[in-house]
Amino acid sequence: MPANPRQSCIHALLEWEKGKYFSDEILHTSLEKFPLPPLDRAFFMETFFGVLRNLSRLDFLITQLREGNVDAQTRAVLRLGLYQIFHMRTAPHAAVNESVELGGRARGLINAILRRALREREALESALRDAGPAITTSHPDFLIDRWEKLFGAEATRLLCAWNNEPAEVHVRANGLRVTVGELLRSAPEARPSAAHPLAIKVKHIPMSWIAHGLCYVQDPSTLIACDLLAPRPGEMVLDACAAPGGKTSYLAQLMSNEGRIIACDLYESRVARLRENLTRLGVAIARPMVHDCMQAGGLLAPASFDRILVDAPCSNTGVIRRRVDVRWRLTEEDFVRMPAQQFALLRRTATLLKPGGTLVYSTCSLEPEENDQLVEKIGAEIPALRFVESRRTLPFVDGIDGAFAAKFVREN
């Protein structure tokens, strides 16, 4: 049982190595099982996400300092120790001594490697600078190659640097309970965001804001799809992939809590979180339900919705800053598999739209296969949907997460 933040970090890194869960899920589960005081919690979060952001850099350092393989436990401890030495202000003796305490039978090896890293730090930093972009930016080669072809070398450098910075915290003012001005006046450190009229930048979210449902933690990029859908009070709306509820609750706000939203997701655990968020935010018109929108039946009758939001599962390449380990989970095959699934979901949900109704397809992906190319495919193979417009955000242009949204109208 982890008793301190470094033990929690090692435990979480070993769980992540199993490949079953993403880092945010592991963090949430760990903090539920093993609560930590605020400062220890912050240290755990910084080291866990920091190690994953810098995995290639840390493993490069290990190869410079140690010939041959090491076991998973020892590698996790070395990654944590080296992260503290090269990326944090942790006192050198603390970074070494605390890591050695976690080393078990490998204490001697860990002590020797970390002390050598301190002695040779300048040479190691020079070697890192010369190691090539996959190491220096800690991104897979195939993603760097892909982005350089799409955006160019300089934009790719900026994107990788963006992904390696801790994400700023934005909240959306919940207009069902409060105005932006009221929130700003209640927290002197809060600042309005230029990215969206309802977005506020904060360093620390006042607990009263969360407890009373006054805001939702949400990057401004996630709001463009809802703005493009523009639902009206009294309409029937489908949110096809709704959990955890940020977009659903904003749709309800745009509808002045009048009308009906059917909010679907695949798993009860996700729908439970969706339901909890909607209740806290005062959303009265949404019906959360466990349902696969690829399947017919239930409340999802043909031609029954005025507006549909399909916020499709995607590669998440626009939000790597927040989902730090996405880069290590993706493969080149995902950019073939995911668009096929996205198109099938769109083909199915299009049948649920009333003639004259509006459908918005959105992703948090930067990739053309999931965005513009999919829009072209819809135009060619789903003639009932007429493309109207698209919007996107790019981190290295807009200073917020990457997102894409395309608006369609059903002709008949």
C-alpha positions in Angstrom: 0.0 0.0 0.0 1.6 3.4 -1.1 2.3 5.5 2.0 3.9 8.5 0.3 3.7 10.3 -3.1 6.8 8.6 -4.5 5.5 5.1 -3.7 2.1 6.2 -5.2 4.0 7.2 -8.3 5.9 3.9 -8.7 2.7 2.0 -8.1 0.9 4.0 -10.8 3.8 3.7 -13.3 3.8 -0.1 -12.9 0.0 -0.2 -13.4 0.4 1.9 -16.5 3.1 -0.5 -17.9 0.4 -3.2 -17.9 -1.3 -1.3 -20.8 -4.8 -1.8 -19.5 -5.7 1.7 -18.5 -4.9 5.3 -19.5 -3.0 7.5 -17.0 -5.9 9.6 -16.0 -7.9 6.5 -15.0 -4.9 5.1 -13.0 -4.4 8.5 -11.2 -8.1 8.7 -10.3 -8.2 5.1 -9.0 -5.0 5.5 -7.0 -6.1 8.7 -5.3 -9.4 7.1 -4.4 -7.8 4.0 -2.9 -4.8 5.8 -1.3 -5.7 9.5 -0.5 -2.8 11.9 0.0 -2.6 15.3 1.6 -2.7 18.2 -0.9 1.1 18.8 -1.2 1.8 15.0 -1.5 -1.1 14.7 -4.0 0.4 17.5 -6.2 3.9 15.9 -6.1 2.4 12.5 -7.1 0.5 14.1 -10.0 3.5 16.1 -11.2 5.9 13.1 -11.1 3.5 10.6 -12.6 2.5 12.7 -15.5 6.0 14.2 -15.8 7.6 10.8 -16.2 5.1 9.8 -18.9 5.6 13.1 -20.8 9.3 12.5 -20.8 9.5 8.8 -21.2 11.8 8.7 -24.2 14.2 11.2 -22.6 14.3 9.3 -19.3 14.8 5.9 -21.0 17.6 7.5 -23.2 19.3 8.6 -20.0 19.0 5.1 -18.5 20.7 3.6 -21.6 23.5 6.1 -21.2 24.0 5.2 -17.6 23.4 1.4 -17.6 24.3 -1.3 -20.0 21.7 -4.1 -20.4 18.1 -4.3 -19.3 16.6 -3.6 -15.9 13.4 -5.0 -14.5 10.2 -3.0 -14.5 10.3 -2.0 -10.9 13.9 -0.8 -11.1 13.2 1.1 -14.4 10.2 2.8 -12.8 12.3 4.0 -9.8 15.1 5.2 -12.1 12.6 7.1 -14.3 11.2 8.8 -11.2 14.7 9.6 -9.8 16.0 10.9 -13.1 12.8 13.0 -13.6 13.5 14.7 -10.3 17.1 15.3 -11.2 16.6 16.7 -14.7 13.1 18.2 -14.6 12.3 19.3 -11.1 13.8 21.4 -8.3 14.1 18.5 -6.0 17.3 18.6 -3.9 19.8 16.2 -5.5 20.3 14.2 -2.3 16.6 13.8 -1.8 16.1 12.7 -5.4 18.7 10.0 -4.9 18.0 8.9 -1.3 14.2 8.7 -1.6 14.6 6.7 -4.9 17.1 4.3 -3.3 14.5 3.7 -0.5 12.1 2.4 -3.2 14.6 0.2 -4.9 14.3 -3.0 -2.9 17.1 -5.4 -3.9 18.3 -3.0 -6.6 19.1 -0.3 -4.1 22.8 -0.4 -4.8 22.3 -0.3 -8.5 19.9 2.6 -8.3 22.2 4.5 -6.0 25.1 4.1 -8.3 23.2 5.1 -11.5 21.6 8.2 -9.9 24.8 9.4 -8.4 26.6 9.0 -11.7 23.8 11.0 -13.3 24.5 13.8 -10.9 28.2 13.7 -11.6 27.7 13.6 -15.4 24.7 15.8 -15.7 26.2 18.3 -18.1 27.4 15.7 -20.5 24.1 13.9 -20.3 22.1 17.0 -21.1 24.4 17.6 -24.1 23.8 14.1 -25.3 20.0 14.6 -24.9 20.2 17.8 -27.1 21.9 15.8 -29.8 19.7 12.7 -29.6 17.1 13.6 -32.3 13.5 14.9 -32.0 11.9 11.6 -30.9 14.2 11.7 -27.8 14.4 15.4 -27.2 10.6 15.9 -27.6 9.6 12.5 -26.2 7.2 11.7 -29.0 7.1 8.6 -31.3 8.9 9.0 -34.6 5.7 8.2 -36.6 3.8 11.1 -35.0 6.6 13.5 -35.6 6.9 12.4 -39.2 3.1 12.7 -39.7 2.9 16.2 -38.2 5.9 17.5 -40.1 4.2 16.5 -43.3 0.9 18.1 -42.2 2.1 21.3 -40.5 5.8 21.7 -41.2 8.9 21.3 -39.0 8.5 24.5 -36.9 4.8 23.9 -36.1 5.6 20.4 -35.2 8.3 21.6 -32.8 5.9 24.0 -31.2 3.2 21.3 -31.0 5.6 18.9 -29.2 6.7 21.6 -26.8 3.0 22.4 -26.1 2.3 18.7 -25.4 5.1 18.6 -22.8 3.9 21.5 -20.8 1.3 21.1 -17.9 -2.1 22.1 -19.1 -3.6 25.4 -18.1 -6.9 25.1 -16.2 -9.9 26.6 -17.9 -13.4 26.5 -16.5 -16.7 27.2 -18.3 -19.1 29.4 -16.3 -22.3 27.4 -15.8 -24.9 29.9 -17.1 -27.7 27.8 -15.5 -26.4 29.0 -12.1 -24.1 32.0 -12.4 -22.7 34.6 -14.8 -19.1 35.0 -15.9 -18.9 38.3 -14.1 -20.1 36.9 -10.8 -17.5 34.1 -10.9 -14.7 36.6 -11.8 -15.7 38.8 -8.9 -15.7 35.9 -6.5 -12.1 34.9 -7.2 -9.5 37.7 -7.7 -6.9 35.4 -9.3 -9.3 34.3 -12.0 -9.0 35.8 -15.5 -11.3 35.8 -18.5 -10.0 33.8 -21.4 -9.7 35.3 -24.9 -10.6 31.9 -26.4 -14.3 32.0 -25.5 -16.7 34.4 -23.7 -17.7 31.8 -21.1 -14.1 30.5 -20.4 -12.2 31.6 -17.3 -8.5 30.8 -16.6 -7.7 29.8 -13.0 -4.7 28.5 -11.1 -6.8 27.0 -8.3 -10.5 26.4 -8.6 -12.4 27.6 -5.6 -14.1 24.5 -4.0 -17.4 26.4 -3.7 -17.5 26.7 -7.5 -17.3 22.9 -7.9 -19.6 22.1 -4.9 -22.3 24.5 -6.0 -22.1 23.6 -9.7 -21.0 27.0 -10.8 -18.5 25.8 -13.4 -17.2 22.9 -15.3 -13.5 22.3 -16.0 -13.4 22.5 -19.7 -10.9 23.6 -22.3 -12.4 26.3 -24.6 -11.7 24.1 -27.7 -14.5 21.7 -26.5 -17.1 24.4 -26.8 -16.8 25.0 -30.6 -18.9 21.9 -31.5 -21.8 23.0 -29.2 -21.7 26.5 -30.6 -21.8 25.1 -34.1 -24.7 22.8 -33.2 -26.5 25.9 -31.7 -29.5 24.0 -30.1 -32.6 26.1 -29.3 -34.9 25.9 -26.3 -37.6 23.3 -26.7 -35.8 21.1 -29.2 -35.1 17.4 -29.1 -31.3 16.8 -29.0 -29.1 13.7 -29.0 -25.7 13.7 -27.5 -24.4 10.4 -28.9 -21.2 10.1 -26.9 -22.0 12.2 -23.9 -19.8 11.2 -20.9 -18.5 12.9 -18.8 -21.0 15.6 -19.6 -19.1 18.8 -20.3 -20.7 19.2 -23.8 -24.1 17.9 -22.6 -24.3 20.5 -19.8 -23.3 23.3 -22.2 -26.0 22.2 -24.7 -28.5 22.5 -21.8 -27.2 25.9 -21.1 -27.6 27.0 -24.7 -31.2 25.6 -24.6 -32.0 27.5 -21.3 -32.8 24.2 -19.8 -35.9 23.9 -22.0 -36.5 20.9 -24.3 -34.9 17.4 -24.1 -31.5 16.0 -24.4 -30.9 12.2 -24.7 -27.3 11.7 -23.5 -25.9 8.3 -24.3 -22.7 6.5 -23.5 -21.6 2.9 -23.7 -20.8 2.0 -20.1 -22.7 2.3 -16.8 -19.6 3.6 -15.0 -19.3 6.5 -17.5 -23.0 7.2 -17.4 -23.0 7.3 -13.6 -20.3 10.0 -13.8 -22.3 11.8 -16.5 -25.5 11.7 -14.3 -23.6 13.0 -11.3 -22.1 16.0 -13.3 -25.4 16.9 -14.8 -27.1 16.9 -11.4 -24.4 19.0 -9.9 -24.7 21.5 -12.7 -28.4 21.8 -12.5 -29.2 20.3 -15.9 -32.9 19.4 -15.8 -33.6 18.4 -19.4 -31.0 15.6 -20.0 -31.8 11.9 -19.8 -28.5 10.0 -19.3 -28.7 6.4 -20.6 -26.4 3.5 -21.3 -26.8 2.9 -25.0 -24.7 2.2 -28.0 -25.8 4.6 -30.7 -24.7 2.1 -33.3 -27.7 0.0 -32.2 -31.3 0.7 -33.0 -34.2 0.8 -30.5 -35.3 2.5 -27.4 -35.7 6.2 -27.6 -33.5 6.5 -30.7 -36.2 6.3 -33.3 -35.6 7.3 -36.9 -36.0 11.0 -37.8 -36.7 11.9 -34.1 -34.1 14.5 -33.3 -33.8 18.2 -34.2 -30.1 18.2 -33.6 -27.4 15.6 -33.0 -23.9 15.9 -31.6 -21.5 13.1 -32.4 -18.4 13.8 -30.4 -16.8 10.7 -31.7 -14.1 8.6 -30.0 -10.9 9.6 -31.7 -7.1 9.5 -31.5 -7.0 12.4 -29.1 -3.9 13.9 -30.8 -5.2 17.4 -30.1 -5.3 16.9 -26.3 -1.9 15.1 -25.7 -1.1 17.9 -23.3 -3.9 16.7 -21.0 -3.8 13.0 -21.9 -0.1 12.7 -21.7 0.2 9.0 -22.5 -1.9 9.0 -25.7 1.3 9.3 -27.7 2.6 6.0 -26.4 -0.7 4.1 -27.0 -1.3 5.2 -30.6 -0.2 3.2 -33.6 -0.3 4.0 -37.3 -3.1 1.5 -37.7 -5.3 3.6 -35.4 -5.6 6.2 -38.2 -7.2 3.6 -40.4 -9.3 1.9 -37.7 -10.7 5.0 -36.1 -12.0 6.8 -39.2 -13.9 3.6 -40.2 -15.6 3.5 -36.8 -16.3 7.2 -36.9 -17.9 6.9 -40.3 -20.1 4.0 -39.3 -21.3 6.0 -36.2 -22.1 8.9 -38.4 -24.0 6.8 -40.9 -26.1 5.3 -38.1 -26.8 8.6 -36.3 -27.8 10.4 -39.5 -30.9 8.2 -39.7 -32.0 9.6 -36.4 -32.1 13.2 -37.6 -35.2 14.9 -38.7 -35.3 16.4 -42.3 -33.9 19.9 -42.0 -32.2 18.9 -38.7 -28.6 19.7 -37.8 -25.8 17.2 -37.0 -22.3 18.2 -35.8 -19.5 15.8 -35.9 -16.5 16.6 -33.6 -13.2 15.2 -32.5 -10.2 16.3 -30.4 -7.9 15.0 -33.2 -5.5 16.9 -35.4 -5.5 14.2 -38.1 -7.0 14.7 -41.6 -8.2 11.1 -41.7 -10.5 11.8 -38.8 -11.5 15.3 -39.8 -11.5 16.8 -43.4 -11.1 13.5 -45.2 -14.0 12.1 -43.2 -16.1 15.1 -44.1 -15.3 14.4 -47.8 -16.3 10.8 -47.4 -19.6 11.8 -45.7 -20.4 14.0 -48.7 -19.7 11.2 -51.1 -21.4 8.4 -49.3 -24.2 9.9 -47.1 -26.0 12.2 -49.6 -28.7 13.0 -47.1 -26.2 15.1 -45.1 -25.2 18.4 -46.7 -22.0 19.9 -45.4 -22.4 23.5 -44.1 -19.1 24.5 -42.4 -16.3 23.4 -40.2 -14.2 24.9 -37.4 -10.9 23.8 -35.8 -8.4 24.9 -33.2 -4.7 24.1 -33.3 -2.6 24.4 -30.2 0.4 26.1 -31.9 -2.0 28.7 -33.5 -4.8 29.2 -31.0 -3.1 28.5 -27.7 -5.8 26.0 -26.6 -6.3 22.3 -27.2 -6.8 20.9 -30.8 -10.3 20.3 -31.9 -12.4 19.9 -35.0 -16.1 20.2 -35.7 -18.2 19.9 -38.9 -21.8 20.9 -39.3 -24.2 19.1 -41.6 -27.9 19.5 -42.4 -30.2 16.6 -43.4 -31.8 17.4 -46.7 -34.5 14.7 -46.7 
